[in-house]
Amino acid sequence: MITLIEKDGFEISPIKNEHITDFNDVALFADQHKDPFYRLIIATAISENLPIVSADEKFKLYVSLINLIEA
């Protein structure tokens, strides 16, 4: 799997202290979405100024915080 990721030009980003700090600023939509991993992805995107590419509707809850590219 790692070989394929590298072959496609991607790299795995480590979790940094800044990501954990920004995690606290990502809203928890308790009625609609509770997955902490999504919030970590969003916090990482905010910290690194990266877009999120996803077809998952739950990311739309966070468009005020992220650059969402819908797949």
Backbone torsions as a table, in degrees:
resi	resn	phi	psi	omega
1	MET	NA	-44.3	-179.8
2	ILE	-61.5	-39.9	178.9
3	THR	-60.5	-43.4	179.5
4	LEU	-64.8	-41.4	177.8
5	ILE	-59.1	-48.4	179.6
6	GLU	-65.6	-40.2	179.4
7	LYS	-60.3	-37.6	-179.9
8	ASP	-80.9	1.4	175.5
9	GLY	87.0	14.8	178.3
10	PHE	-99.9	162.7	172.5
11	GLU	-137.6	152.3	179.8
12	ILE	-85.5	126.8	-178.6
13	SER	-91.8	129.2	177.8
14	PRO	-74.4	155.7	174.3
15	ILE	-78.3	128.0	-177.6
16	LYS	-112.6	163.9	178.1
17	ASN	-56.3	-37.4	-179.4
18	GLU	-62.7	-35.5	179.6
19	HIS	-65.5	-42.3	178.7
20	ILE	-66.1	-40.3	177.5
21	THR	-62.6	-46.1	-179.6
22	ASP	-69.2	-22.7	178.1
23	PHE	-55.1	-38.4	-179.1
24	ASN	-66.9	-20.5	-179.6
25	ASP	-89.5	-6.8	-179.4
26	VAL	-88.3	121.6	-175.9
27	ALA	-60.2	145.2	173.6
28	LEU	-102.1	112.0	178.0
29	PHE	-90.9	80.7	-170.7
30	ALA	-56.5	-35.6	-178.9
31	ASP	-76.9	-28.1	-172.7
32	GLN	-110.9	-27.8	-171.9
33	HIS	-159.8	122.0	-176.2
34	LYS	-121.5	1.2	-172.8
35	ASP	-70.7	113.3	-178.9
36	PRO	-67.9	-24.5	179.4
37	PHE	-66.3	-37.9	176.0
38	TYR	-61.0	-43.1	-180.0
39	ARG	-63.7	-34.0	176.4
40	LEU	-69.1	-39.8	175.6
41	ILE	-60.7	-43.9	180.0
42	ILE	-65.3	-44.3	178.7
43	ALA	-61.2	-39.2	177.8
44	THR	-65.4	-43.1	178.1
45	ALA	-61.7	-40.1	178.1
46	ILE	-64.6	-49.8	-177.8
47	SER	-61.2	-39.1	-175.3
48	GLU	-96.0	-0.6	-177.5
49	ASN	54.4	51.8	-178.7
50	LEU	-114.7	146.7	173.2
51	PRO	-77.2	159.9	172.4
52	ILE	-112.0	126.0	177.4
53	VAL	-105.1	117.4	-176.6
54	SER	-160.5	151.2	171.9
55	ALA	-99.5	-1.6	-177.7
56	ASP	-73.9	123.0	-177.6
57	GLU	-61.7	-26.4	-176.7
58	LYS	-63.5	-28.9	179.6
59	PHE	-66.3	-22.6	178.9
60	LYS	-63.2	-22.1	177.1
61	LEU	-64.2	-19.3	-171.9
62	TYR	-113.8	16.7	-175.4
63	VAL	-63.3	-18.4	176.4
64	SER	-74.0	-15.7	-178.0
65	LEU	-106.9	-24.8	-170.3
66	ILE	-128.5	162.3	170.1
67	ASN	-94.4	102.3	-178.1
68	LEU	-95.2	124.8	173.3
69	ILE	-107.9	112.8	-176.7
70	GLU	-79.4	127.7	-179.8
71	ALA	-97.5	NA	NA
